[in-house]
């Protein structure tokens, strides 16, 4: 065996090395190695991935660990030992050691903590950062000898080596070799490999500085240094050691590596034994449970159900999976006993009658034509995969149950890794380069906020990023460094859904570390835990199940006996909701695209809802228009035989589901359903050898059944072409059932539905506005927070929805809690002063009072918000002066002075700022008469190709430059009926001076369809021209909105001094925008007013228009 480095890190030594496993193996093979080693710091995250990559590339895998231990000689530091597994036993000890290190609760982890776990392990004292080297360098040779003796007594001379590195001084190397000779120990060449190429030294240093928080002062200078800890070609390493006179070390290395024989066992998961009553076998108990449930059902005497159940149970028994079903059943039973909703099924599990009878799923597979073999194929030895959907706020409770039932050492979470994605990479590198936080934010903003964006794609698409890189060499270098580190693991976290179960202690199968909620966590990720023999289960926290649970809590207060499982899945009103595409808030049917498909398909039965769910995916989408035409009898189709008619009839002759592929292969080609599943898999993964073999089997079987050769070839070609488009029907039915249940609740219980829906998006302004607009259309009132009625969240009360205190931005949770407790203990608040008096020592501040006033929370006290706003300063003075003296407070209590309320614009601005939405009205509602009189279109009345005039509120504007360098804009527009996008091309944009955020404008243009939605291509932008019914009106021309303060003061003095009943319209000369002022700025029509206005504006700029 030729040279192999025995101390090699990978990127799984987080933020210590940039080496990816695949790159390590490819480079090693290219540089002449026959074996390769992995010895990451303390953990074994990459071990299985490394082992498999080595075997695949015909390299001998050497698995180890660089273990960091606290000093045993009193030095305040940690030191390294390199451990290498000689065999499977050594590998298992490595797992035990890594687990002990990563779960240790003691302040220090020392050599004595691992001394009983060193069998079949080679221990190397590394040439750098070892305690023995530290002692020798300090001149403490006696302590070094004593330490070495301790190692020898535990490990033995045959498995203990001293590492020699050419970076050491000659004196140190000679000293080590003399010590080794004296104690009859071996020495090994031990170069440290941290990166693949010498020029990677700088990127590696940046990684380490990301971890430590250090800054590199002159990165350009440091980058010129070539590193030494790289994976040199095999013959280069050998030559260096020979040239140093250390050939005998190479011989010792060769002898050592030849005795390493490690084969990591990859086995089927070993299930925990489920504790059954009276020590029954698992399969007996499973059969008992299933037949009991079947006897209770309406299908107890149905022979088809009995035969299907017998067949499934026989397969489960033959494959040894009875314990698995019992374990999952037990978990689901715990959920139901504790009133925790579980999903109707996920993936192919809904195809199992056993799962249905055990209430693991709630979809009858026979009723919907679902296939067991799609879930569990007796001809493919693989674990069944039952994923459980549970409310996302109940996942911890479910995990605790499993953890407590099976034991701490038998249940664990699964590790996952967060990577240096594009934005994170550039931010981290910029910080190491010494950039300030505000500059880092600016650099990060140059990367488009797109899903899975890469730095390379960002560079292609962002001209600002290109300009940034061109600006300086440092910027270019910063970007290139970030690109070099992009994609590397940055930190570990807990897999969002998965847990592992093991019959034996987890550490016999996987190394572990501390996870969350007091659980262990496997060091192997989800891709590898099943390979080493662990059972993986997914508990997926589903927001929509939490949503449904919250809806049902409210529904049960109205109808205690309501059972969501008993609803009619072909309910007419609910199907009409799908036909309208009115599916906001409905699981999997919320996007604009799928709503358009619903409007096309117009599903009049549950099966068509399922079909839409399956079709609206990349690939199958191509069949949607054809599907619609055939449903509406606008395209002729026929079936060559009754078999195909029965299988494809429900989808109008179009292959929509994977199960249809299997049924055709079985019914026509004579394949078993197990073989048909293998064919489906082969077609989806394009395994051509299997496809061709199955073609022969299919054709032979079809010919034996009497089908003619031409039809047989045509059918096989058809399923081959479209099998990859087919979707899992079991999954589609299960998730469509959940969607239908939500839609049913939306139809018949809109108050509870929208209350829970709004609570699920607190803090999300866009969704909050969307749902409140829907409620306005439905005539269900949404009320601003109320000091005496509101709870923490939205609540449904007396047929209206009241916003909760959490809806008020910036209102602290501790104050809210104190407020509700005070109200519950001592009754409602009767007035502003009683609120302040009772809450003065419970966190109330001027800022909080202001939020309560202008969010409308105090409206029920009988004063408008302007009055309360004016009253606040005087009230606060009284509080400050009276201190804790309640009597003095009451005497000093100022009187609230009556005045007109603030105008609607100001009120809505406050509401949007504090609540994220409009409650009193929508800004466009002021123009309702104008819209109706002129027949202007509302947003929900837009249709493709229509020419419209509409009055909308400009929520936001995004400007870009075209390829010609001209400016144009995209505006998010809303009205009380919905929202859309307006596109303003350069020709219009350059004259659109009145186009600004938070302004109501009148737009004219053409509606066009884009990306399954509608947008308005704007041809004209004007201010809405309201028609006045007053007898007279003042029209005043002023220079602009932004006039001098002196001018503004004089104008407002006139408004105040000559207030009257004649409306005033300001015309801004720079934009020709008309602004109708609120009533508090109305003037009288006296000659004095005219003189004052003429003196300020000039007589040519004022006019009193009589009607």
N, C-alpha and C positions, 0 to 999 in steps of 0.2 A: 504494500500500500504506500503510495507516494505521499508527499507532504500535505497536511491539512491544518489550517489554523484552528485552535481549540478555544479561542475566546472571541466570539463573533456576536455582535448586537444586531438587532433589526429595529424597524420603526415601532415594534411593539414594546421596546424600552422607551416609553412615551417621552417625546421631546428630547431624546438623547441620540438618536440615529435616524438618518433619512432612508435607510435600506428597506425596500419592500421585498417580501419573501420571493416573489416570482423573479424580480430583478437579481436577487442574490443567487438563485439557482442558475439562471441563464448566464450570468456573468461567470460564476464558478465553472460551469461546463465549458464556457468559451476560453477560460484561462487555464485549462488543463487539469482541473481537479477531478479526482475520482470519488471524493467524499467531501461532505461539508458539515459544519457544526452550527448550532444555534444555542447561545448561552445568554439570554436576555436577563435584565436586572430583576431578580426576585420573583418574577412571574413567568408563566408558561403560555401566555396568550396565543403565541404563534406556533406552538409546537406541532399540532396536528396538521396545520396548513403546510408547515415546513417539511414534515415527514412525508406527506403525500406528494409534494412537489419534487422532493428528492427521488422517491420511488419512480415517479412518472418519468424522470429524466435520467434514470440509471445511475444516480449518485448514492453513495452510502450515507444514510442520515445518522448524524451523531447529535444526540439530544442532551442538553445540559442546562445549567443555571449559573448565573453570576449572583451569588448570595451575599447580601450586605448584613454584617453582624456588628453588634456593639462590642467594644474592646473588652477583653478579659483581663487586661493588665492595667486598667485604670486610666487609659488615654481617653479623653473626651472626644471621641470620633467614631465613625463607622468604617469598617474595613471589609474587603471583598475576599471571597473564596470561590473558586470555580469548581462546580460539581458536574460530572459526566456520568450518564447511565450506561452501564455495561450490558444490561439485559432488561427484560420486562420488569423483573423485580426491582432493579435500580430505578427504572422509569417510575414505578409506583412509589418508590421512596422519594423521588424528586417531587411528585405531586403532593405527598404528605408534608415535605419540607416547605415547599412554596405555600401550601395552605396554612401551615403553622405560622409562617412569617407574616402572611397577609391577614391573618385573623387574630394575631397576638394582641392581648389586652394589657400586657405588662409594659412598663416604661422602657425596658431594654430587652432585646432579643439577642442571645449570645450563643456561643458554640455548644454549650451544655444542653441547650434546647433542642439540638438536632442530633446529638451523639448516638441516640438509639435508632436513627433512621438512615444510617450511612452504609448499610449492606448493599453490595453490588454497585457501589458508586466509586468512581475515581475522584479523588480530591486533589486539586492543584492549588498550591499557594501562588497567587499571581505575582508577576514581576513588578506590578505597580499597584498602589493603593491597597496593599495587604498589611496586616498588623505586624507580621514578622519583618517585612522590609522597613516599616516605620521604626521598629525597635533597633534594627541594625544601623539605620541612618542616624539614630540618636546616640549610637554608641552603647546601647544596652544589650550587648551580645548574650549576657547571662539570661536576661528575660526572654530574648528571642529563642534561646536553646530550650528553656523551660516550656515555652509555648509550643515549640515543635514536638517536644516529648509528649505533651498532652495530645497533639494531633496523632502521633504515632500509636499511642496506647489505644485510641478510639478507632482509627482507620486501619492501622496495620501498614507495614512497610511496602507491601506489594501495590497498594492502591493509593499511596501518598507520593506526590511529586512536587518538585519546586519548579516554578516557571522561570524561563530565561528569556529576556527581551533585549534586543540589540540596542535599545535606547538607554539601557542601563550603562553605568560606567564599567570599564574593565575590572576595576577593583571589586565592585559589587558582584559582577558575574563570577569572578574567581572565588569570592567569599562564599557565594551560594553553592557553587560546585564543590568546594571543600567541605561545607557543612553536609551536603548530600552524601559525599563519599564517606565521611566520618560516620554517618548514621545509616549507611547502606540504603540510601534513597535514590530514586531516579530523578533526572532533570529532563524537562521538555522544553522545546522551543515554543514560546507563547507570545507571538505578536498579537496586539490588540487590534481588532478590525471593527471600526465604527462607521465606515462609509466605503463605497465601492471604488471611487476614483480619488486621486490626490486633490483634484480641484474641488471636491465636495467638502473639503475641510471647513470652508467658510460657511456653507449652508448648515453644516452640523453645529457650528458655534452659534449661529443665529437661533437654531432650535433650542439649544441649551439656555440661551439668554431669554428666549420666550418663557421658558420654565422658571428661570430664576428672577426675571424682572430686570436684568442688567441692561445697560445701554452700551452699544459699541460707538466709541467717539469718532473713529475714522474708518468707517467700513471699507472704503475704497482701498485703503492701504492694507488692511488686514486681509482683504480678499486676494491680494497678490501672493500671500504665503501659500505654499504647497504643503499639504498635510502628509503625515507619515503613517497614520492608522487606517490605511486603505487596503483593499483586497488585491494585493499584488499577484501577478501570475505565479503559478505554482513553482516554476523553475527559478523565478527571481528570488522568492523566499528561500528556496533550497541553496541557491548560490550565495546569498548573503550569510547564511549560517555556516556554510562550508568555508567561505572566505574569512570568517571570524574564528576559524579553528574549532567549530562546534559540530563536526560531522557526527560524533557519537550521539548527540541529542536527536539527530534525525533518525538514527537507528532505533533509539528508544521510542520515539514517536511512532515509527512504523510498527514496532512490536506491540505497542499499546493499542493502536487503532485496529490492528488485525484481530484482537481479542474482543472487540466490541460487536455484539450481535443483538441488535434491538429490533423486535417486530412488535409494533403497537397493535394490540388486538382490537379489531373492528368487529363488533358483534351486534346482533339484534338487541334492542332495549330489553332489559330485565325488569319486568313489572313488579311493583310491590304486591304482595298477596293481600287481596281484600278480605277483611275479617267477616266471615259469613256466619249466620245463625246455626247453631248446633253442629258446627264444623262441617257443613255441607261443602261439596266441591263448588268451585266458582261457577262452573257451567250448570250444575243442578240449580243453584240459587238464581242464576240468570234466567233459566227456563221458567222457573216457578214465578218470578216477577212478571215476565212477559205474558205468560198464559193467564195469569190473574188479571192483568190489564185488558187482555183481549176479551176475556169472558165478560168484563164489565162494559165493553163497548158495544156499539150498535152492530158491529161486524162479527159478533161472537160466533154466529152460525155460517159465516161466509167462508166457503171452502177455499177461495182464492187467498184470503188472509191467512188461513191456517197453513196452507201449503207454503206460502211465502215465508211465514214465520219459521216453519220447520227448516226450510232451505237456508235461511240466514243463520239460524242457530247452529246448524251443522257446519257451515263455513267457519263461523266464529270459534266453534269447538276445535275444528281441525287445525286452525291457525294459532290456537292458544291465546285468544284475545278476550276471554271471558272476564278476567280480572280488570282489563282496561275499561270495558263497558260498565262494570260495577263501580269502578272508581269514579267515572264521569257521572254516572247516575247518582251516586252519593253526593257529589258536589252540587249537582242541579237540585236534588232533593233538599239539601241544606238551604239553598237559595230560596226555593219556594216556601219552605217552612218559616223562613224569616222575611217573607213578603218582598223578596228581591226578584224583579223581573229578569227573565232570561230571553234571549233572542229566539226567533222561530227556527234558527239553524243557520249554519254558515258553510259554504263550500258544498262538498258532495255528501256530507253526513245526512242531509235531509232525504237522501235516497234509501235510508235504512228504516225498515219497519220496526226493528228492535229499538232503535234510537227514538222512534215516535212513541212506541208503547211505554218506554221508560221516561218519557217527557223530556228527553234530552233535546229533541226538536218538537215542533208543533205543526209539522206539515205531514199530512197523510201521503206517503209515497205512491200508494196504489191509486188513489183518487187523481193524482196529477201525473201519473205515468213516469215516475222516477225510478231509476235503476240502482239496485244494491251494488252491482258490480262496478259501477262508476265510483262507488265509495270504497268497497273492499273487494278486491279481485283475488279469488283463490288461485289464479294462475300467475299472480305476481306477488311474491313474498315481501310484503311491505307493511309497516305499521299503519293502522287506520289513523286518520287525522281528524279529531273532533275538536274544533275551536268553539269556545263558548263566548257569546256576546252577553255582557252584563252592563248595567248602568255604570258610567265612568266614576260615579261617586261611591260605588259599592265594591270596587275591585280590592281594596285593602282588606275589607271584611272577609271576602272570599279567600284571599291568599292566607289570611290568618287561620281560617278554618282548616285548609289543607295542611298548612304548616303544623298546626297543633295536632292534627289527626295522625299524620305519618311521621312526625318527629323532625327536630332541627337538623339532624345529620342526613336526612333522606329527602328533603325538599329544598330547592334553591331557585333563586332568580337566575336570569341569563344575562351575561354581560353583552354590551354593545359598545361601539366606539364612535365618538364624535370626531369628525375630521376637520382638517384645516381647509374649509371651503373657501371659495374665491375671496369674499369680503373679509372673512376671518384671517386668512393668510396675509392679505395686504395690510390689514390693521396691525397684526402682530409684528410683521417685519418693519412697518413704519415706526412702531414704538421702539423696537430695538435699534433702529437707525437714529433715534433721538428726536423724532417729530413730536410736537406738542399735541394735546388731545383735540383741539379745534382743527388743527391741520390734518390729523388722522381721520376725523369725521369727514373732512372735505375730500380726502383721497378715497375713502370708502364709498362716498357718494358717486364717484366716477364709475363704479361698477354697477351696471343695471341690476335692479332688484327683480330678477327673474329666477324661477325655479331651476335648480341645477345649473346655474350659470357657471362657466369656467372663465379663468383669466384670459385664456386664448380667445374664446368667443367674445368676451367683453372688449378685448382689444380690437377685434374685427368690427364691432358694432358701435363703439363709442368714440366719436371724434374728440371729445374732451379728454378721454383717457390717452388717446394717441398724442394729443398736444402736451399733456402732462409729462409723458415719457420723453418727448422731444426737448422739453424745457431744460433739462440738466442731465448730466451723466449720473448723478446720484439717484435721480428719479428712475432712470432706465435700469440702473443696477438694483434698486429697491424692487421694481416690478419683476425683474428676472429672478431675483432671490425668492420672491413670493411664489412665482410660478414653479420654481424648483421644489418648494415645500408643499404646494397645493396637493390636497388629497391624502396627506399623511395623517395617521391618527393623532389627535391632540389630547383627548381625555377619554376615560371610560364612563359609561353610565349604565343604567338598568334597562334592559329590553322592555318596551312598553307593554307587552302582552305575555311573553313566554315565561313558563316556569319548568323546572325539571324535577322528575320523581325517580327515585332509585330504590331497588329492593335492599341493597347494601348501603353502607355509608357513601355519600357522594365522593369522598376523597379517594375511594378505591377505583373510581372511574374518571374523575376530573379534578384538577386542582381548583380550589375555591378561595374566595376572599369575602370580606364582609360586604353585604348588600344593604338594602333599605329595609325599614320596618323590622329590624332585628333578625333578618333572614340571611342565610349564606347566598353567595352568588358564584356561579360557575365561571372559571376563567376562560373556558372555551365558549365561543359565540354560537349562535343558533345554527350556523352552518355545520358545526362539528359535534354538538352534544349527542345527537342521535347516532352518529357514526361510532362513538365510543361506548354506546350501550345505555344511554339515558332516555327515559320517556319524556318527551316534550309535550306540554299542554299549553295552549294559548287561552288566556283569560283576557278578552279584548274589551276594554272599557269603551262603550259606545254611547256617544253623547245623545243620540236619538232615543236610546232606551231610557236614559235619565229623563229626557224630555217627556216621553210617554208616561213614565212613572209619576212625574209631577202633574201631568194632565189628569191621570187617573185618580190621584189623591183628591183633586178638586171635584172630579166627576162623581166619585163615591160619596162625597158630602151631599150631592144633589140626588144621586140614585145609588143607594148603598148596594143594591143587588146587581149592578151592571157588571157584566163579564165580557172583556174585550175578545176573548177566545170564542164567544158564541155569536159574533156578528156575522151577517151574511156577506160573503166576499163578492157577491154580485149585486150588492145594494145599488139601486138605480141612482139615487142622489149623489152617492159617492163617485160612481162612474161618471156622472155628469161633471163633477169637479175635475176629474182627469181629462175629460173631453175638452173642457175649457182651458186646460193647461194652468189651472188655478192652484199650482202645487208649491208655492213658496212655503218653506217650513216642512216639506214632505221629503223624507229620506230618499235619496237617490233620484229624485224627480224635481230638484230645485233649479237646475241650470236653465238658462234661456233656450239652449239648444234642445234639450229633451222636452221642454214645454211645447216648442214648435212641432216636434214629432208627435206629441200627444194630440195636438190640434189636428194634425194630418190624419193620424190613425183613427181617432175618435173611438177609443176602446169601449165596447158595449158589454164586455164580460171580463172577468178577472184574468182569464187566460191571455187576453190581448194586452193587459197591463204588464203581464210577465214578458210577453214578446217584445214590447217596447223597451223594457229594461234590458233585455238580452241584445236587442238590435242596436241600441245607442252606444256603440263602442267602435273604436277604430277597426276597420275591416268590415264587420257586419253592416255598418252604416250604408255601405254601397247598395244594400238590398232594400232600404227603407222605402224609396219611391215605388219600387216594384211591388213590395208588400202592400202598400196603400192601394195601388191600381188594381191588384188582384182582389183585395178585400172589397173594393167598390165596384167590382165586375167591369173594370175598364181595360183589363188585360186578360185574354183568354189563357187558360192553362188546363191541362188534363193529366191523368195518371195512367201509365201503361198497365197497371194491375191493381187489384184491391189491396195488396200488401202495402204498396207505397201510398195509396190513398189513405189507409188507416194511420200510417206513421206520419205522413207529411200534410195531411188534410188540415190540421189545426193551424198550420202556418202557410196555407195556400200554396203548397208545393215548394216552398222555399226552406232550405235546410237552415234552421235557426239554432238548434240545440245539439250539443255533443251526443246526448242520449239518442237523438235521431240517427246519427251515424251508426251507433252501436245496434240499434234496433233493425236498421236496414241490413247491416252485415249479418245479423243473426237470422232474421226472418227470410231473407232471400238467399244469403250465401251459406246458411247452415252453420255458421260459426257459433260457438258458445258465447254467452254474453261476456265471459272472462276474456276469450280470444278477441271479441269485438272491442273490448276496452283496450287491449294491447294494440289493436289496429288504430284506434283513435289516438292513442299516445304517439304511435309511430308517425302518424300523419301530421300531428301538431308539431312534432319535433323534427319532421322531415328525415326520418330514418329510412332511406331508400331501400336498403336490403330487406328490412322487415316489410315495407310496403309491397315490394315485388313478391315476396314469399306469400303474403296474405292475399295478394291479387290471385295467385294460383289457387289458393285454398278457397277463396270466395267464388271464383268462376267454376271450379270443380263442384263445389257444393250447390251452387245455383243450377248447374246443368243437371245434377242428380235430382233436384227438385222439379225439373221439367221446364225451367226457363230457357228461352233461346239464347244463343251465344251473343248475338248482337246487342240485345237488351241488357244482358249481364255486363258486357264491356262498358256500355253507356252508363249504367248505374254506378259501377265501380269508379269510372272516371269522374262522374259527378261528385260522389262523396269524397274522392281524393282532392278535387279542386276546392271544395267548400268546407271540408272538415276543419280546416284551420280557422274558419270564420265562426264555427259553432261555439256557443257559450254553454257553460255548465247550467243545465236546466234546474237542478236541485238548488243551486245557489240563487238563481233568478227567482224561482218560486218563493223561497224562504224570505228573501229580502223584499220582494214585491208584496208579500203578505204584511210585513212590518210597515211598508209604505202605505198599504191600503188601510191598515188599522189607524195610522196617523191621519190619513185623509178622512176616514169615517169620523174620527173625533173632531176634526176641523169642521166637518159638515154639520154635525149634530150638537156639538158642544164648543162653539167658537170662542166663547168667553174664557173657559178654562184652557183651551188650546192656545190662544194668543197670549194669555197671561204667562203660561209656562214657556212659550216660545220667546217672549220678550225677556224673561228672566235668563234664558240661555244665552242671550247676546248682550247682556249689560256691559257697557263699555264699547260696544261695536256700533258706532253711530250710523253707518250706512244701513245695516240690517234693521236697527231700531226704527229709523225713518221709514224704511220700506214697509215694515209690519204695521206701523201706526197709520200710514197712508191707506193700507188695506182695511184697517179697522174703521177708518173714516168712511170708506166706500161702503162698508157693511152696516154702517150706522151704529157701531158700538163705540161709545164714548171713552176716550182715554183722558183721565183727569190728572192734572199736575199733582205733585206730592202734596199731601195734606197733613198738617201738624198733628191732627187728632185721629186720622184714619190710616195713614201710611204705616206699613211695616218695613222690614229691611228691604224686601224686593217688591216687584209688582204683585198686586192682589186683585182678585175678582170680587167685587162687592156691589150688591144691589144693581146687577146688570151693567156695571161699568168697571173699567180697569183703572186702578189707582196706582200711580207710579210709587215705587218704594224710595226710601231715603238713599239707597245706594245709587240711584239714578242721578243724584246731584253730585256733579264732579267736585272732588276735593273735600267732600264731607267725610270726616274721619270715622272709622268704624267704632272706636271707643266712645265717641260722642253719640253716635246713633244708638249704641247699646244703652248708654246712660239715659238717653231721651226716652226710649221705649220703656225701660224699667221704671223711670219716674212716672210716666203716664199710666202704666199698669198699677203702680202702687198707690198713686194719689189722684188719679182721675185726669180728665181732659184739661188742656190748657185753655183758659177762658179769654186771655188777652195777651198782647205783646209783653206788657209789664209782668204778668204772672209767669209767662215763659221765662223771662230773664231772671226774675226773682228765684224761681224754682231751680233753674239750671246754672245759676251764676257760679257755683262751686263744682260744676260737673262738666267743665270743658267748653262752655259757650264763649265765643269771642266775637269781636266786631265783624271779622271776616265771615264767620259762620252765620251771624244774623243777616248779613247782606245777602249771602247765598240763599237763605231761607226766604227772604223778602222777594228777591227778583226771580226766583224759580217758581213763585206762586204758592209756596208752602204755607204762607200765612194769610192767604186770601180769605180763608173762612172766618177771620176775625172781623170782617165787615168793612175793611178799608182797602182802597186800591193801592197798587204798588208804588205809585208816585207819592201818595200820602205817607206811606210807611217809610219810604226812602228819605223824605224830608224830615220825618219825625225821629229817625235814628240818631243823628248827632246830638239832639237835645236830650234824648233818652239816655244816651251813654254818659253825658255830662252829669245827669241826675244820679246815675248809678255810682259814678266815680266819687261824687261829693258825699253821698249818703253812706257809703261803705257798707257795713253789715247792719245798719240801723233800718229795719223794715218800715217803721213808722215814718221816719224822715224820708225814706225812699218814696212812700206813697204821697207825702206832702209835696215833694219836689217833682212828682210825676207830671211832665208837660202835657198839654192838650194837643191832640192830633188835629191839625188844620186841614179842612177839606179843600181839595183842588182837583182839577181834571186829571184823569189818568194819563200816564205816558202814552205817546202815540204808538201805533201798532208796530212800526219798524223797530223802535227801541225795545219794546216788549219782546218781540221775536228774537232780536239779537241777544238779549239776555237769556232767553229760553234755550237758544241754540248753544250759547256758550256754557250754560250750566247743566242743561239736560241732554244736549246733543241732538235735539229735535225741536220741532215747533208744536206747541200744545194749544195755544190760544187760537191760532189760525195758521194757514200757510200764506207766505207773502203774496202769492198770486191771487188769493181769494178776494183781495180788495178790488180786483178787476173782473169779478164774476159777471157783472152786468155788461161790461164791454165785450167780454168773450161771447156771452149769449147773444147780444144784439148783432154782433158781426159774424156769428157762426165760426169763430176761430176754433181750431182743433185742440183738444186736450191730448196729452202724451199717450194715454191709453187708447186714443182713437187713431193713432198713426197707422198707416198701412203702406206697404211697399209701392213705390213709384208715385205716391200721392203728392200733389203740390199743396202745401199747407201754410197757414199763418197761425202762429201760436204765441201765447204769452207765458213765459217761463221765468224761473228763478235760476240765476247762474250760481251754482254751488262752488265750482272750481274751474280753473282754466289751466291748460297745459300748452305751452308754446314750443314749437320746434322750428328748425330751419330746413327748407327743402334742399334738394341737390343743387339748385340754382342759388342757394344762399338767402332765399326770401323767407320771411316769417309767416307762419300760419298757426292756427290754434285748434285745440280740441276742448270743448266745454262740456262739463257735466251739468245737465239741465234737469230741473224738476218742476212739477206742479202737483196739485193735490191728488192726481191720479197715478203718478208714477215718476220714473226718471228715464233719461235717455242720454245720448251723446250728440252734440252738435259739432259739425266740422266747418271751420271757417278758413277757406283757402286764401292765399296771399292777396288776390284781387279785392276781396271784401275786407280782409283783416287790416290792410293798410289804412283804410278809412274808418275803421270801427273804433273811434276814440271812446265811445261810451261803453265798450265791452269791458266789464270789470267784475270781479268776484262779488257775491252777495248783492246782486242788483237784479231787479225785475226788468226784463226786456221783451220787446216784441220782435219775433224772428219770422222771416218768410223764407221758404225754401222747399226742397224736394226730399222726400223720405226715401232712403235706400236701405236694402238689406245687406248686412255685413256680419260675418261670423255668427250666424244664427240669431242675430239681433237686428234692431233697426236704428239707423242714425239719420240725423237731419243735415243735409248739405245746405248751408245757409247762403241765401242770395241777398238778403237785406236785413239790417239791424237798426231798429228804431226804439225810442222810448214809447211806452203805451200812451195813447192820447185819450184821456178820459173825457167823456161827455158830461158837461156840467148842467145841472137843472136850476141853478141859482139864478136870481134876477140880474145879478151883476158879478163881475169877477175882475180882480186886479191882475194885470199881466206886467211883470217887471223883468226887464232884461238886465242881467248882471254879468260881469266879465267871465266868471268861471265859478266852480265849486270852491276853489282855493283862493280866496281873496285875502287882502291884508287884514290884520286884526283890527286896525282902526276902522276900516270899511265895515267889517262885520259888526263892530260895536255900535256904530251909528245906525246901521240897518236894524239891528235888534232893538235899539232904543225906540225907533219908530214903531216897530211891532208892539212893543210893550206900552208905549204912551198912547197909541191910537187904536187899541184893540177894538174889534167890532165883529160884524157878522158877514163881511164880504170875503169870500175865499181868495187866496193869493196863489198865483202860479209864477215860479221863477223860471226864466228861460236863460240857460247858460250859453253865452255867445260863442264860446270856443267849441262847444259840441252840439249846439242846438237842442240840447236835452231839456225836456219840460219836467219840472218837479213841483207837484201839487203839495203845498205845505199843509200841516195838520191844523186843526181848529184853533189851537192856542196862538197861531200866528195870523189869524184872520184880522183884517183892518176894517175901519169904518170908511164911508165914502165922502168924508167932508173935504172941503177945499184946503184945510190945513194939512191933511195927509198928502194931498196932491202937491202942495208947495214943498213940503219936506222931502218927498220922494224925488221931485224934479231937481231940487238943490243937490241931492246926493248922486242921482243917476243920470240927470239930464232929461228934459221933457220928452225928447224923442225916444227915450227908453222906457217910458211908462204909459200905460193906457188902462182906463177903466171901461171895460166892455159891458155895455148894458144889453139885456136880453128882453 
